[in-house]
Amino acid sequence: MNIRIGYGIDYHQLVEGRDLFIGGIKIPHDKGALGHSDADVLLHAICDALLGAAALGDIGVHFPDTANEFKDIDSKILLAKTKSLIEAEGYKVINIDSTLCLEAPKIKPYVPQMQETIAGILGITIKDVSIKATTTEKMGFVGRKEGLVAHAVCLLAGY
């Protein structure tokens, strides 16, 4: 069996006047992530991990922020398209492990819904989607609540 590991990371600035999407769901907050799409930092990191594992480049190669077709796009669509890209190369997703870095809002209450959303798109079980969160103890741009970061690792198997 051909096993591949992928790693992804994404950053987004937090600004007023935007909705906050993390893990495919809208989370109530006074700020949202700034980006060309809906700026879902977690789904973007997962896309990069999947694309990297299949040696297909990164999210910017496939969904450039200069393309109007991706302006304000729901990142769940990008994740579904990413799944199709890796499947076309003969891979399926085994699991996802991810970590969000943000001071606020607290995301623990939303994790089950995020897991369900991501698992549904990728065709895996919620037990195959790990989502953790941490703060930066008030250090750096994350600590000042100016932005958020997501890290993701995935395992793919060739079939």
C-alpha positions in Angstrom: 0.0 0.0 0.0 1.2 3.5 -0.8 1.0 5.7 2.3 1.5 9.5 2.2 1.7 12.0 5.0 0.8 15.7 4.3 1.2 18.9 6.3 -0.7 22.1 5.9 -0.7 25.5 7.6 -2.7 28.6 7.0 -2.9 32.1 8.5 -5.7 34.7 8.3 -6.0 38.2 9.7 -9.1 38.9 11.9 -11.1 42.0 11.0 -14.4 43.5 11.8 -17.2 43.2 9.3 -16.6 39.6 8.2 -18.2 36.4 9.3 -16.0 33.8 11.0 -15.9 30.4 9.3 -13.8 27.6 10.9 -14.1 24.0 10.0 -16.9 24.6 7.6 -19.2 26.2 10.1 -20.1 29.8 10.9 -19.0 30.7 14.4 -20.5 33.8 16.2 -17.7 36.3 16.8 -17.2 40.0 16.6 -14.5 39.5 13.9 -14.1 37.3 10.9 -11.1 36.1 8.9 -10.0 38.2 6.0 -9.4 36.4 2.7 -10.4 36.0 -1.0 -12.7 33.1 -0.1 -14.6 32.7 3.1 -11.1 32.5 4.7 -11.8 29.2 6.6 -8.3 28.8 8.0 -8.9 25.2 9.1 -10.3 23.9 5.8 -7.4 25.7 4.0 -4.8 24.0 6.1 -6.5 20.6 5.5 -6.6 21.3 1.7 -2.9 22.1 1.8 -2.1 18.9 3.8 -4.1 16.7 1.3 -2.5 18.4 -1.7 0.9 18.1 -0.2 0.6 14.5 0.6 -0.4 13.8 -3.0 2.5 16.1 -4.3 -0.1 18.3 -6.0 1.2 21.7 -4.9 -0.8 23.9 -2.6 -4.2 25.6 -2.4 -2.9 28.6 -4.2 -2.0 26.5 -7.2 -5.5 25.1 -7.6 -7.6 27.9 -6.2 -5.7 31.1 -6.7 -6.7 34.3 -4.9 -6.5 36.1 -8.2 -9.4 34.1 -9.7 -12.8 35.7 -9.6 -14.4 32.2 -9.5 -13.1 31.7 -6.0 -14.1 35.2 -4.6 -16.0 34.6 -1.4 -16.3 30.9 -2.2 -17.4 28.5 0.6 -14.2 26.6 1.6 -16.2 23.4 1.9 -16.4 23.5 -1.9 -12.6 23.9 -2.0 -12.2 20.9 0.3 -14.5 18.8 -1.9 -12.6 19.8 -5.0 -9.3 18.9 -3.2 -10.7 15.5 -2.4 -11.5 15.0 -6.1 -8.0 16.0 -7.0 -6.4 13.5 -4.7 -8.8 10.8 -5.7 -7.9 11.3 -9.3 -4.3 10.5 -8.3 -5.4 7.3 -6.7 -5.5 8.3 -3.0 -8.1 8.2 -0.3 -8.1 10.0 3.0 -7.3 7.9 6.1 -7.3 10.6 8.8 -6.9 14.3 9.6 -5.2 15.7 12.7 -5.4 19.5 13.2 -4.7 22.3 15.6 -6.2 25.8 15.7 -4.3 28.6 17.3 -6.5 31.4 18.4 -7.3 33.4 21.6 -11.0 33.8 20.9 -13.6 32.5 20.4 -13.5 29.3 22.3 -14.1 26.6 19.7 -14.6 23.5 21.8 -18.5 23.7 21.6 -18.2 23.7 17.8 -15.7 20.9 17.3 -18.3 18.0 16.9 -20.1 20.0 14.2 -16.7 20.7 12.5 -15.7 17.1 12.6 -19.1 16.0 11.2 -18.8 18.6 8.3 -15.2 17.7 7.4 -15.8 13.9 7.7 -18.9 14.2 5.5 -17.0 16.0 2.8 -14.0 13.6 2.9 -16.0 10.4 3.2 -14.4 9.4 6.5 -15.8 9.0 10.0 -15.8 11.7 12.7 -13.4 9.5 14.6 -10.9 10.1 11.7 -11.0 13.9 12.1 -9.1 15.4 15.1 -9.5 19.1 15.9 -7.6 20.6 18.8 -7.2 24.2 19.8 -4.7 26.2 21.7 -3.9 29.8 22.5 -0.5 31.5 22.2 -0.7 32.7 25.8 -1.4 36.3 24.5 1.9 36.3 22.6 2.3 37.5 19.0 -0.4 38.4 16.5 -2.6 35.5 17.6 -2.3 36.6 21.2 -3.2 40.1 20.3 -6.3 38.7 18.5 -5.2 40.1 15.2 -5.3 36.7 13.4 -5.5 33.0 13.7 -3.6 30.0 12.5 -4.4 26.4 11.6 -2.1 23.4 11.3 -3.2 20.1 9.7 -1.7 16.7 9.1 -3.2 14.0 7.0 -2.6 10.4 6.0 -3.5 9.2 2.6 -3.5 5.7 1.2 -3.1 4.8 -2.5 -5.5 2.3 -3.9 
